[in-house]
Amino acid sequence: MGAPGAPGVGAAGENMCRRDMPMDFTPIPPQHLSVSGTLTTPNAIMATWSREMWQNVVNRVLRMTTSGPFGTQFAAAVATVT
């Protein structure tokens, strides 16, 4: 565990992990099921990365999302770089 006071840890972070959260989640509205956008970077090295390199980064984010606390909500998630 991290140090007390760190986000999500100890007295300062106790409210971040509430056990009394409601479990009556509703389905995600269709207009929020798809996200798209453009990513730009001023970093000269990252700016030259290939599409395959960016796809690897996106795949890593997807793995982390699907294995996190809300992983079941992202079980069918797909991420592609075009």
C-alpha positions in Angstrom: 0.0 0.0 0.0 1.0 3.6 -0.5 1.6 6.2 2.1 -1.3 7.6 4.1 -2.6 10.6 2.4 -1.8 9.3 -1.0 -4.9 9.2 -3.4 -7.0 6.2 -2.5 -4.9 5.3 0.5 -5.3 6.1 4.2 -7.4 8.7 5.9 -7.3 11.2 3.0 -8.4 8.6 0.5 -11.0 6.7 2.4 -13.9 8.4 0.6 -12.5 7.2 -2.8 -13.4 3.6 -2.1 -16.9 3.7 -0.6 -18.7 0.4 0.1 -22.1 2.0 0.2 -22.1 2.9 -3.5 -25.4 2.1 -5.3 -25.3 -1.0 -7.4 -28.3 -0.1 -9.6 -26.4 1.0 -12.6 -28.3 1.7 -15.8 -27.2 0.8 -19.3 -24.9 3.2 -21.1 -26.9 5.4 -23.5 -26.2 4.6 -27.2 -24.7 8.1 -27.8 -22.0 7.3 -25.3 -21.0 3.8 -26.5 -18.5 5.1 -29.1 -15.7 7.6 -28.6 -13.5 9.0 -31.3 -11.1 11.8 -31.6 -7.7 13.1 -32.6 -4.5 12.9 -30.5 -1.7 15.4 -31.1 1.6 15.6 -29.3 4.4 18.2 -29.3 6.8 15.5 -28.3 9.2 15.1 -31.3 9.9 11.4 -30.6 6.3 10.4 -30.1 5.2 12.4 -33.1 7.2 10.1 -35.4 5.7 6.8 -33.9 4.1 4.5 -36.5 0.5 3.6 -36.4 1.5 0.2 -35.1 3.3 1.8 -32.2 0.2 3.8 -31.3 -2.0 0.7 -31.6 0.3 -1.0 -29.1 -0.2 1.9 -26.7 -4.0 1.9 -27.2 -4.0 -1.9 -26.7 -2.2 -1.5 -23.4 -4.8 1.1 -22.3 -7.6 -1.3 -23.3 -6.0 -4.1 -21.3 -5.7 -1.9 -18.2 -9.3 -0.7 -18.6 -10.8 -4.2 -19.0 -8.9 -5.5 -16.0 -9.6 -2.6 -13.7 -12.4 -2.2 -11.2 -15.0 -1.5 -13.9 -13.6 -4.2 -16.3 -16.9 -6.0 -16.7 -18.3 -2.7 -18.1 -15.6 -2.8 -20.8 -15.7 -6.5 -21.6 -16.6 -5.9 -25.2 -14.5 -2.8 -25.7 -12.5 -2.4 -28.9 -9.9 0.3 -29.6 -8.3 0.9 -33.0 -5.9 3.5 -34.4 -6.6 4.5 -38.0 
